[in-house]
Amino acid sequence: MITALDKNTALVLIDLQKGIVQLPLAKPVNEVLTNAAKLVEAFRNASLPIVIVNVNSQNAQWTRSRKDAPPMQRTLSDDWFEIVPEIKTLPNDIFITKHTWGAFHETALDEELKKRNITGIVLAGISTSIGVEGTARGASERAYNIAFAKDAMTDMFADAHERSLKYIFPRIGEVDDTDKIIEKLSGL
């Protein structure tokens, strides 16, 4: 349940890019995108920063390390990395390309947020247990107050999505629906 948002809060959207939204997902992607777009509109109306994160792990060193799961082998389309059109971006948004699960690792995200005196973030995107959770862990380590828009995120696996929402996110932030977060935002 969301109890408060910091006066200086940014919206951070994870991997809402054309290549990711076409993967098999646990929840309907249209619902996720509709709620993420509502958050974008609310943050614009409140004149608060919006961070648009995409992922490009091609040739990243970690992808060559040993693990049980085989590496994802796929040919990427030319527009794989583009943000979906449902998320209306503006030139003054903060654009971050991450190469690992978390958006803070070896990117300028923390620096960009600190330049704007941001103390809290609202997180949404795909995938709940990977990009969103990885970014949330990095934000928590940097002492940001975190709110999670649970209806503006999904995962490839329903049980992974639910575990993040039930066990991880409440330990490092507050979890609620998009509309409840927007309510708190309008009270700033």
N, C-alpha and C positions, 0 to 999 in steps of 0.2 A: 504494500500500500504506500502510495506517495504521500509524504507528510509536508514536504517543502521543496522548493527549488532555490538555488542560490540566485542572487540578483544578476550575477555574471555567469550565465550558463550558456554553453554552446550545444548545438545539435551535432552529433557525429553519426553519419550514416555509413555503414560498412558494406562494401562490395555489391551495391545495387547496380550491377553492370550487366550488359546484355549477355555475356557468356555465362554468368552465374545464374541468372534468373531462369535460364532454360534447362537447368539441371533438374532431375527428379527431386522434388521438395516435399516435406511432410505436410505443410499447409499450403493452401492456394496462394500463389505468388501475387495474384491481383489484390487480395486482401492486405497483404504485407505492403505492397506498393501504394495502395490507397491510403493506408494509415501513415506511411512514411511521408507521402505528399502532404497530408494534413499537418504533420509536424513541421515540414518545411514552411508551409504557409503561416503557421502560428509563430514560428521563430522570425520569419521576415516581418510580420506585423509587429512583433516586439522589438525589432531592430537588434536582434541577437545573432551572433555568428553561426554559420552553417559550415560544417566540415564534410566534404565529399571524399570518401576513401574508395579507391579501387585496388585490386590486387593484381600483381604481375610477378608470379614466382618462377617464370621461365628462367632457367639457368642459375637460379639461386642455389648457393652451396648446400643448404639444408636438404634440398630435393635429391641430392646424390648420396645422402647418408643411409646406412642400413636401417631397415624397418620391416615389420611383417607384411604390411599392406604394400602391394605393388604400386609403383608410381603411376599416376594417372597419365595414360597415353592418349592424347587426342590432338587433332589438328585444330588449331584455333582460327576462327573466322577473323576477318579484318576488323570487325567491330566488337570483338570479344571484350575489350577493356572499356568500351564506352559506357557511360552512365545511361540507364534507361530513360526514355523520353518522359515517362510519368514523373520523374524527379526533375523539376525545373531548376537548373543551376543558373547562377549569375557570375559574371567575371570576378566579383569581389568575394565570392565564396572561397573557402580554403580548400585547395585540392591536394590530396596526399595519395601517392602511390606507395603501397606497402609491398614487401617482398616475402614476408613471413605471415604468421597468423595474426599478430598484434600490430596495430597501426602506430604504436609508439616506438617500436624497435627500429633503430637506424633510419628514422624519418625526422622531419622538422615539426611534427605535430605538437609536441610539448612546447617547443619554442614559440610556435604560432599562437598557441593558447595563452601562454604566459605574456606575450606581447599585448594581448587584449585583456589581461587581468582576469582570465577565466578561472573560476574555482569549482565549477560544476559542469557535468556533461549529461546529456540525454543520449542514450545509445539505442540504435535500431539497425537492422540489416540482416544479411545472410553471410554466414551461417551461424546460428545461435551458439553452438558449442565450439566453434573454431574462431572465425574472425571477430564476432561480437565478444565472446568470452576472452579471447586473447587480448583484445584491446581493453576490455574491462579490467583485466588483471594488471595491465600496464598502467591504467589510469589510477587504480587503487594504490599501486606502489608509489605513485606520484602524489597521492593525497587529494585527488579530485573527488568531489561528492558526485555520486553516480545515480542516475535514474534509468531504468530499463523500460522501454515501451514494448511490452510482451506481445502485443498484437501487431507490431510492426517488425517482426523478425520471424524467421523460420530456419529450418535445418534440413539436411538431406535425410536425417533419421529422427523420427518422432520421439523416441526414448532419449536420445542425446539432447534434443531441444528441451524436453521436460526436466531432465536432470539439471541442466544449467539453470532453468527458471526456478526449480524447487530447492536445489542444494547449494549452488555456487553464488548466484546473483544476490540472494537475500543476505549473504555474509559480507558483501562488499558494497551494497547499495540498496535502493528501493525499487520494487517492481510493481508496475501498474499498467492499465490500458492507456492508449493514446489520448482518449478524451479526458481522462483524469489528469494526465500530465499537462494537457493544454489548459485545463481549468486552473491549475497551479501557476502556469506560465502567465495567464491573464491577470493574476493577482500580484505580479511583481511590480 
